[in-house]
Each structure stands twice: as structure tokens, then as C-alpha cells.
Amino acid sequence: MAPLQQCGRGPCLALGLLLLICNQAAGQECPESTPVESAPQTSPAPASPNVAPRPRALIALYVSYSVTQGLDVFSTRQALARGGRERNPLARSVAGSTAAMAAIKVGSTTATVLLTEKLWKRHRTAAIVMMVTLNAINVAVVTHNFSVGR
């Protein structure tokens, strides 16, 4: 059986939906903000002229990455309860603790978003491609975890 047929249609639909949402968000323009009359007058922070505003697609990718990281913890716990084993050698030591797994996922997700923000400043396309790739990998991992022990 082909690998695509083994994992089912769900992951493919999820990834397609994710790409569709990101594509639509990338095509939208942000409305110009108007200053609020009653806001106190403060000097704005100097903006870097070389940095474009972050597209909504990148924000959507950050959110979906965070969600898939959470789903990875959940699906890994379910797979382990059904007799599966952690295949990631770096995660094996914490596989028995939900709190430790969640802490590692929160830390790695935060680091990924911060590094992507740095990447965005110089290589905008690379930042988006990287986040789409990481999201696709997470979808594949979560799909595999949910299929273990069925």
C-alpha cells in the first residue's frame, strides 16, 4: 500500500486546508491604522525601514504550529497508552511524563517562533517556507501517532 494511502485522507485534507488558509491570508492587505484621538501622545519607537510588516499567513503558521505541537503531546500519550513506543531518541527520556513533554514542546515552539521572526527580517520567503515545512512534518507525526495501535 502506498504511504499516502496508509495514513488516510485526514492529514492530506488538514494540510490542504492549512495551505489554503495561509494562501488566503497572505493575499489580504492589512488596513492602514488610524491614530486614536483619545490615546495619550507618546513618541513611537523608531521603525526599521527594511522590515516589512509580518503577513497574516506567518501568524497563522505560528498558531497552527503551536496547535500541532500540542496535538503531538496528546497523540504521543495515546500511542504510548496503546502499546506504542517513542521513536525519537531525544524524546524517549521524557516520554513517560506529560508535563516534561509539554514543557519541551512549549520551549521548542517558542524558540522556533523567535528564530523564524529573526529569519523573517532578512529572508521572508524562507521563513514562510520553513514554517509550512515544520507544520507539514508535525501533521505527519501526529497522524502517525493517532494511527498507532488502532
C-alpha positions in Angstrom: 0.0 0.0 0.0 1.3 3.5 -0.8 2.4 5.7 2.1 -0.3 8.2 1.3 -3.0 5.5 1.4 -1.7 4.2 4.7 -2.1 7.5 6.6 -5.5 8.2 5.1 -7.2 11.3 3.7 -7.3 13.3 7.0 -3.8 14.6 7.1 -3.9 15.5 3.4 -7.1 17.4 3.9 -5.7 19.1 7.0 -2.5 20.2 5.2 -4.5 21.3 2.2 -6.8 23.4 4.4 -3.8 24.9 6.2 -2.2 25.9 2.9 -5.5 27.3 1.7 -5.9 29.4 4.8 -2.3 30.6 4.6 -2.6 31.5 0.9 -5.8 33.5 1.5 -4.3 35.3 4.5 -1.1 36.1 2.5 -3.2 37.7 -0.2 -5.0 40.0 2.2 -3.8 43.5 2.8 -3.7 45.0 6.2 -5.7 48.2 6.6 -3.9 51.3 7.5 -4.2 52.0 11.1 -5.6 55.4 12.1 -4.5 57.1 15.3 -7.0 57.1 18.2 -7.8 60.7 19.2 -8.1 59.9 22.9 -4.8 58.0 23.1 -2.0 59.7 25.1 0.7 61.2 22.9 3.9 59.2 23.2 6.8 59.1 20.9 6.6 55.9 18.8 9.5 53.5 18.7 11.6 54.0 15.6 10.6 51.5 13.0 13.2 49.7 10.9 12.8 50.9 7.3 14.0 47.5 6.0 11.5 45.3 7.8 8.1 44.8 6.1 5.0 44.1 8.3 4.6 40.5 9.1 1.9 38.8 6.9 -1.1 37.2 8.4 0.0 33.9 6.9 3.0 33.8 9.1 0.9 34.4 12.2 -1.5 31.6 11.1 1.5 29.3 10.6 2.7 30.1 14.2 -0.7 29.3 15.6 -1.0 26.0 13.6 2.5 25.0 14.6 1.6 25.5 18.2 -1.6 23.5 17.8 0.2 20.6 16.1 2.8 20.6 18.8 0.1 20.2 21.4 -1.6 17.5 19.3 1.8 15.8 19.2 1.9 15.6 23.0 -1.7 14.3 23.1 -1.3 11.8 20.3 2.0 10.5 21.7 0.4 9.9 25.1 -2.4 8.0 23.4 0.0 6.0 21.3 2.1 5.1 24.3 -1.0 4.0 26.2 -1.9 1.7 23.3 1.5 0.0 23.4 3.4 2.2 21.1 6.9 3.4 21.8 8.7 6.8 21.3 10.8 6.6 18.2 12.5 9.9 18.7 15.7 9.1 20.7 15.9 12.6 22.1 12.3 12.4 23.5 12.5 8.9 24.9 13.7 10.1 28.3 10.7 12.3 28.8 8.1 10.1 27.1 6.7 8.9 30.4 5.9 12.4 31.7 3.2 14.5 30.1 4.5 17.6 31.9 8.0 17.1 30.7 6.8 16.5 27.1 4.7 19.6 27.2 7.5 21.8 28.7 9.8 20.7 25.9 7.2 21.4 23.3 6.5 24.8 24.7 10.2 25.6 24.8 10.9 24.3 21.3 7.8 26.1 19.9 8.9 29.4 21.5 12.4 29.0 20.1 11.1 28.2 16.7 8.9 31.2 16.5 11.6 33.5 17.8 14.1 32.2 15.3 11.6 32.4 12.5 11.0 36.1 13.4 14.7 36.7 13.1 14.8 34.9 9.8 11.8 36.9 8.6 13.8 40.1 8.8 16.2 39.1 6.1 14.7 36.1 4.3 10.9 36.5 4.2 10.2 33.6 1.8 12.5 31.3 3.7 10.7 32.0 7.0 7.3 31.1 5.5 8.6 28.0 3.7 10.3 26.8 6.9 7.0 27.2 8.9 5.0 25.4 6.2 7.5 22.6 6.2 7.5 22.3 10.0 3.7 22.3 10.1 3.6 19.5 7.4 6.1 17.4 9.4 4.1 17.9 12.6 0.9 16.9 10.8 2.6 13.7 9.6 3.9 12.9 13.1 0.5 13.5 14.7 -1.2 11.4 12.0 1.2 8.5 12.6 0.7 8.8 16.4 -3.0 8.6 16.1 -2.7 5.5 13.8 -0.6 3.6 16.3 -2.4 0.7 18.0 -5.7 1.0 16.1 
